[in-house]
């Protein structure tokens, strides 16, 4: 019932009933009403604006995982429904302010003095939260005075979190991974990103895997590591790379993925020799596969994920050159009907991040759509947006594609190596979808469900508007278009993080 709208998140602990409902007789469960409560964290909740409180109660009873409910809006007598699932985190009792909160309990807890027991439990919970707060303060002091000891404590604590919350995610020992990668030999190195180097490993049984090792010099760190484990371990799709496990030992933190024998998309599409292996049929399959993977992240999975660092080097290719989206270190989870967020820490890769994110820190599903549009135009042309510059207008690839489109010469964007092996109408449709995805204003860009339909349909598509691109002369008027001066962007594919001044 709640598959499409229920919001979930990962928590290390929280309040749970001592006697959980077996769900065999869930309708005999009841609810105990608390007054003047600060409601728990809503990261593991679901809401409806139309339900009344009685409908809310019935909905909670129907779901074995539902632990509590309350009004969504307490104004004018209360309206709407807010349901919590699994653990309850950060709840508190106020003396006067707060609102009514209904916690689910089995019938045995509600009978014969059960109310008194419940009040005692709330006191215990409140004391526990207070103690936890004091421990947190002490931990902060310890971190400032002795960062080495603090790191060891954090590592142990985080390992416990993984053990509790990611039971289905295997843990690899450091010695096994060192042996599999020949002690992380450079000959087994597959590449390196913002997280750190990635190595090919072979286990004793012959199974191949990719080991991503957190670098001490990495701009990313523990938060990104935790983020990637928490998010991708919950996702399953043929166009997403599969996380096989992780390793946490001392200072070492590693993620273990299925091995992709054909490396990443940029390894093929920007190489003068290897891109000959990507005929139009394979390129169109890659364009469509990436779109399906993004659609799953944005709409079809239980978690709504914004990738925030989609680029050709983060699209891996399997044996049959099928694409799989990887690297979720910078990804963010959107809850409920959330459509946009803002950050002071702009992270991503130049050439793929949209203007609203680069300039104001605003990101949304339409940010990933922009990145996808860039990738589409790069696959069609075989050229990299960040390094392309036409001699006449000093435009990047997006600007060049836009000019060709307005002059009805879109097919000139096509990689010259493809010759006449492709269907012109299919190429033009891909270019048009790419341009629609990179439009300046986020609201003008299609969502990924529309993009998938556009790619595989035959209906007339909307006319694209001006893309969100920056020409070299827009940024540095005194420069010309010579290749020697065209150095606005980093020459590697490492994700960048920029901090705005406060």
C-alpha positions in Angstrom: 0.0 0.0 0.0 2.8 2.4 0.8 5.3 1.2 -1.8 5.3 4.4 -3.9 5.0 7.1 -1.2 6.5 5.7 1.9 9.7 7.5 3.0 12.5 5.5 4.6 15.9 6.1 6.0 18.6 4.3 7.9 19.1 4.9 11.6 21.4 3.3 14.1 18.9 3.2 17.0 15.6 4.5 18.3 12.6 3.7 20.4 10.8 0.4 19.7 8.1 -1.3 21.7 9.3 -3.9 24.1 6.6 -6.3 22.9 6.2 -6.0 19.2 3.1 -7.0 17.4 3.3 -10.4 15.6 1.0 -9.0 13.0 -1.0 -12.3 13.1 -3.6 -10.4 15.1 -2.6 -6.8 14.3 -6.2 -5.6 14.7 -6.1 -6.4 18.4 -3.3 -3.9 18.8 -4.1 -0.5 20.1 -2.7 3.0 20.5 -1.7 4.9 23.6 -2.1 8.7 23.4 0.6 11.0 24.6 0.0 14.7 24.9 2.3 17.7 24.6 4.9 15.7 22.6 7.7 16.8 20.3 7.1 14.4 17.4 9.9 12.0 16.4 12.2 12.5 13.4 10.1 12.1 10.2 12.8 10.5 8.0 11.1 7.1 8.4 7.5 8.3 7.9 4.7 8.7 5.4 2.0 11.3 5.2 -1.3 12.1 3.6 -3.0 15.5 3.6 -6.5 14.1 3.0 -6.9 11.5 5.7 -8.6 12.3 9.0 -7.3 10.9 12.3 -9.5 7.8 12.4 -8.5 6.9 8.8 -4.9 7.4 9.9 -5.3 5.0 12.9 -6.8 2.3 10.6 -4.0 2.7 8.0 -1.4 2.2 10.7 -3.1 -0.9 12.0 -3.1 -2.4 8.4 0.7 -2.1 8.2 2.9 -4.3 10.4 5.8 -1.9 10.3 3.7 1.1 11.4 4.6 2.1 15.0 2.8 5.4 15.6 0.6 8.1 14.0 -0.4 11.8 14.5 -2.1 14.6 12.8 0.0 16.2 10.0 -1.4 19.7 10.8 -2.6 20.5 14.3 -4.2 23.9 13.3 -8.0 24.2 13.4 -8.6 21.0 15.3 -6.1 18.9 13.3 -6.0 17.4 9.8 -4.0 15.1 7.7 -2.2 11.9 8.7 1.5 11.3 9.6 2.6 7.6 10.0 5.9 6.4 11.5 7.6 3.1 10.6 10.0 0.9 12.6 12.0 2.9 15.1 11.1 6.2 16.7 14.0 8.7 17.0 14.2 12.1 18.8 10.9 12.2 20.6 10.4 14.4 23.7 7.7 15.4 26.1 7.0 19.1 26.7 5.1 20.4 29.7 2.7 22.6 27.7 3.6 22.8 24.1 3.6 19.9 21.6 0.8 17.8 20.1 -1.0 14.5 20.6 1.0 11.4 19.5 -0.4 7.9 19.3 2.1 5.0 19.7 1.1 1.4 18.7 1.1 -1.2 21.4 -0.1 -4.8 21.7 -3.3 -5.4 23.7 -1.3 -6.9 26.6 0.5 -3.6 27.0 -2.8 -1.6 27.2 -4.5 -3.7 29.8 -4.2 -3.8 33.6 -2.0 -0.9 34.5 -0.3 -0.8 31.1 -0.6 3.0 31.1 1.6 3.3 34.1 4.2 1.0 32.5 4.2 3.1 29.4 4.8 6.3 31.4 7.8 4.6 33.1 9.2 3.6 29.7 8.8 7.2 28.4 10.8 8.4 31.5 13.5 5.8 30.8 13.6 6.8 27.1 13.9 10.5 28.0 16.7 9.8 30.4 18.4 7.7 27.7 18.2 10.5 25.2 19.7 12.9 27.8 22.6 10.5 28.5 23.1 10.1 24.8 23.4 13.9 24.4 26.0 14.1 27.2 28.0 11.3 25.6 27.9 13.2 22.3 29.2 16.4 24.0 32.0 14.4 25.6 32.8 12.8 22.2 33.1 16.3 20.6 35.5 17.4 23.3 37.5 14.1 22.8 37.7 14.7 19.0 39.1 18.2 19.6 41.7 17.0 22.2 42.6 13.6 20.7 41.6 13.1 17.1 43.4 9.7 16.9 41.5 8.1 19.7 38.2 9.7 18.5 38.7 8.2 15.0 39.1 4.7 16.5 35.9 5.1 18.5 34.0 6.4 15.5 35.3 3.5 13.4 34.0 0.9 15.9 30.7 2.8 16.2 30.2 3.0 12.5 31.1 -0.7 12.0 28.3 -1.5 14.6 25.9 0.6 12.6 26.7 -1.3 9.4 26.3 -4.6 11.3 22.8 -3.6 12.6 21.4 -1.9 9.6 23.0 -3.6 6.6 22.8 -7.3 7.7 22.5 -8.4 4.1 25.7 -6.6 3.1 28.8 -8.9 3.5 31.9 -7.6 5.2 35.3 -8.4 3.6 38.5 -8.5 5.6 41.4 -6.3 4.6 43.7 -9.3 4.2 41.3 -10.9 1.7 41.1 -7.7 -0.4 44.8 -7.1 -0.2 45.5 -10.7 -1.4 42.8 -10.3 -4.2 44.4 -7.1 -5.5 48.0 -8.3 -5.1 48.4 -5.8 -2.3 46.7 -3.0 -4.3 49.2 -3.3 -7.1 49.3 -0.5 -9.7 48.8 -3.0 -12.4 45.4 -3.8 -11.0 44.4 -0.2 -10.7 41.3 0.5 -12.8 41.1 4.3 -12.2 40.6 6.9 -9.5 37.9 9.4 -8.6 37.1 11.8 -5.8 36.6 8.9 -3.3 39.9 7.2 -4.1 41.5 4.6 -6.3 39.6 1.6 -7.7 41.4 -1.8 -8.1 40.5 -5.0 -9.8 40.5 -8.0 -7.4 40.2 -11.8 -7.9 39.1 -14.0 -5.0 40.5 -17.5 -4.5 37.4 -19.0 -6.1 38.1 -16.9 -9.3 35.3 -14.3 -8.7 36.3 -10.9 -10.0 35.4 -7.7 -8.2 36.2 -4.0 -8.1 37.6 -2.6 -4.8 37.1 1.2 -4.2 39.5 2.3 -1.5 39.0 5.5 0.4 42.1 7.7 0.0 43.5 9.7 2.9 43.9 12.7 0.6 40.3 12.3 -0.7 38.0 15.4 -0.8 35.3 12.9 0.2 35.4 11.0 3.4 33.5 9.1 6.0 30.2 10.8 5.3 30.4 10.0 1.6 31.4 6.4 2.4 28.5 6.0 4.8 26.2 7.7 2.3 27.1 5.3 -0.5 26.8 2.2 1.6 23.4 3.4 3.0 21.9 4.3 -0.4 23.2 1.8 -3.0 22.9 -1.2 -0.7 19.1 -0.6 -0.8 18.9 -0.3 -4.6 18.6 -3.1 -7.2 18.3 -2.3 -10.9 20.0 -3.7 -14.0 21.3 -0.3 -14.9 22.9 0.4 -11.4 26.2 -1.1 -10.4 25.8 -3.8 -7.7 27.4 -3.3 -4.3 28.8 -6.6 -3.0 30.1 -5.6 0.4 32.4 -3.3 2.3 35.5 -3.4 4.5 36.2 -1.3 7.6 39.4 -2.0 9.5 41.3 0.7 11.3 41.9 3.6 8.9 40.9 1.5 5.9 37.5 1.9 4.4 36.6 0.1 1.1 33.5 -0.6 -1.0 33.4 -3.8 -3.1 31.4 -3.8 -6.3 30.7 -6.2 -9.1 33.6 -6.0 -11.7 32.8 -4.3 -14.9 35.2 -5.7 -17.6 34.7 -2.8 -20.0 35.5 0.0 -17.5 33.6 3.2 -17.8 31.8 5.0 -20.6 34.5 7.7 -21.0 37.1 5.0 -21.5 35.3 4.2 -24.8 33.5 7.2 -26.1 36.3 9.7 -25.9 39.1 7.4 -27.2 40.0 7.7 -30.9 40.4 3.9 -31.2 38.0 2.4 -28.7 35.0 4.5 -29.7 35.0 2.7 -33.1 33.7 -0.3 -31.1 30.6 1.7 -30.2 28.4 1.6 -33.2 25.1 3.5 -33.2 23.0 0.6 -31.9 25.3 0.2 -28.9 25.3 4.0 -28.2 21.6 4.2 -28.4 21.4 1.2 -26.0 23.7 3.0 -23.6 21.6 6.2 -23.8 18.4 4.3 -23.1 20.0 2.3 -20.3 21.2 5.3 -18.4 17.8 6.9 -18.7 16.1 3.8 -17.2 18.6 3.7 -14.3 17.9 7.4 -13.5 14.2 6.8 -13.8 14.5 4.1 -11.2 16.5 6.4 -8.8 14.1 9.3 -9.2 10.7 7.5 -9.3 10.6 3.7 -9.2 12.7 2.8 -6.1 11.5 3.1 -2.6 14.1 5.7 -2.0 14.1 8.8 -4.2 17.8 9.4 -5.0 19.4 12.5 -6.6 22.8 11.3 -7.9 24.5 14.8 -8.2 27.6 13.5 -9.9 26.3 11.8 -13.1 29.0 11.8 -15.8 30.6 9.4 -18.3 33.2 8.2 -15.9 30.5 7.2 -13.4 28.7 5.0 -16.0 30.3 1.6 -16.1 29.9 -1.0 -18.9 29.4 -4.7 -18.4 30.6 -7.5 -20.8 27.8 -6.7 -23.3 28.4 -2.9 -23.0 25.2 -2.4 -21.0 25.5 0.7 -18.8 25.4 0.8 -15.0 25.3 4.0 -13.0 27.9 4.0 -10.2 29.5 6.2 -7.5 26.8 7.3 -5.0 29.1 9.2 -2.6 27.6 12.5 -3.4 24.0 11.3 -3.8 21.2 12.7 -1.7 17.9 11.3 -0.5 14.7 13.2 -1.1 11.7 12.6 1.2 8.0 12.7 0.6 7.0 15.3 -2.0 10.3 17.2 -1.7 11.4 18.4 -5.1 14.4 20.7 -4.4 17.1 21.3 -1.9 19.9 23.8 -1.4 23.4 23.4 -0.1 26.4 25.7 0.7 28.7 22.8 -0.3 28.5 22.5 -4.1 29.9 19.2 -5.2 30.0 17.6 -8.6 32.1 17.8 -11.8 32.5 20.8 -14.1 30.8 20.3 -17.4 28.0 18.2 -16.0 26.5 20.3 -13.2 23.6 22.6 -14.1 23.7 26.4 -13.8 21.3 26.7 -10.9 23.4 24.3 -8.9 26.8 25.9 -9.8 25.5 29.4 -9.1 23.1 29.0 -6.2 23.6 25.5 -4.8 20.0 24.4 -5.8 19.7 20.8 -6.7 16.8 18.5 -7.7 15.9 15.6 -10.0 16.3 18.2 -12.8 20.0 18.5 -11.9 20.5 14.9 -12.8 18.4 15.4 -16.0 20.8 18.2 -17.0 23.8 15.9 -16.5 22.1 13.2 -18.4 21.5 15.6 -21.3 25.2 16.4 -21.4 26.1 12.7 -21.5 23.6 12.1 -24.4 25.2 14.8 -26.5 28.7 13.5 -25.7 27.7 9.9 -26.7 26.2 11.1 -30.0 29.2 13.3 -30.9 32.1 11.4 -29.3 33.3 14.7 -27.8 33.7 15.9 -24.3 31.7 19.0 -23.3 34.4 20.4 -21.0 37.2 20.2 -23.6 35.2 21.1 -26.7 35.4 24.5 -28.3 34.3 25.5 -31.8 36.6 27.9 -33.5 33.9 30.3 -34.6 31.9 30.9 -31.4 34.1 29.6 -28.6 31.1 27.5 -27.4 31.3 24.3 -25.4 29.6 21.2 -26.8 26.2 22.3 -25.6 26.4 25.7 -27.3 27.7 24.1 -30.5 24.9 21.6 -30.5 22.4 24.4 -30.0 23.7 26.4 -32.9 23.6 23.4 -35.2 20.0 22.7 -34.1 18.8 26.2 -34.8 20.4 26.1 -38.3 18.7 22.7 -38.9 22.1 21.0 -39.2 21.8 18.8 -36.1 23.2 15.7 -37.9 26.6 17.5 -38.2 27.0 16.8 -34.4 27.1 13.0 -35.1 30.5 11.3 -34.5 32.1 11.1 -38.0 33.2 7.5 -37.2 29.6 6.3 -37.3 29.2 7.1 -41.0 25.9 6.0 -42.5 25.2 3.1 -40.2 22.6 4.8 -38.2 19.0 6.0 -38.7 19.1 9.8 -39.1 15.7 10.3 -37.4 16.8 8.3 -34.3 20.0 10.4 -34.1 18.1 13.7 -34.4 15.6 12.5 -31.7 18.5 11.7 -29.3 20.0 15.2 -30.0 16.6 16.8 -29.4 16.1 14.9 -26.1 19.7 15.9 -25.0 19.0 19.6 -25.8 15.6 19.4 -23.9 17.4 18.0 -20.9 20.1 20.8 -20.8 17.8 23.7 -21.0 18.7 26.7 -18.9 15.6 26.6 -16.6 15.0 23.5 -14.6 11.2 23.6 -15.1 11.7 23.5 -18.8 13.6 20.2 -18.6 11.6 16.9 -18.8 11.6 14.5 -16.0 13.2 11.1 -16.6 9.9 9.3 -17.2 9.2 11.7 -20.1 12.8 11.4 -21.4 12.4 7.6 -21.6 9.2 7.9 -23.5 10.7 10.5 -25.8 13.6 8.3 -26.7 11.5 5.3 -27.5 8.4 7.0 -29.0 7.5 8.4 -32.3 5.5 11.4 -31.2 6.5 15.0 -32.1 8.8 16.4 -29.4 8.7 19.9 -27.9 11.1 22.4 -29.3 14.1 22.9 -27.0 15.0 26.3 -25.6 18.4 27.9 -25.0 20.6 25.4 -23.1 22.3 26.3 -19.8 25.8 26.6 -21.2 28.7 29.0 -20.6 31.0 30.0 -23.4 34.6 30.7 -22.8 34.1 34.3 -23.7 31.3 34.6 -21.1 33.7 33.7 -18.4 37.0 35.3 -19.7 36.4 37.9 -22.4 40.1 38.5 -23.0 40.7 35.0 -24.2 40.5 33.6 -27.7 39.4 30.2 -28.9 42.8 28.7 -29.3 43.2 25.3 -27.7 46.1 26.6 -25.6 43.8 29.1 -23.8 40.9 26.8 -23.4 41.6 25.6 -19.8 38.5 26.6 -17.9 37.9 23.1 -16.6 40.0 20.5 -14.9 41.6 18.0 -17.2 40.6 15.0 -15.1 37.3 13.4 -14.1 37.7 13.9 -10.3 34.6 15.3 -8.6 35.0 18.7 -7.1 33.7 20.2 -3.9 33.4 24.0 -3.5 32.6 25.7 -0.2 30.7 29.0 -0.4 31.9 31.8 1.8 29.6 32.4 4.8 
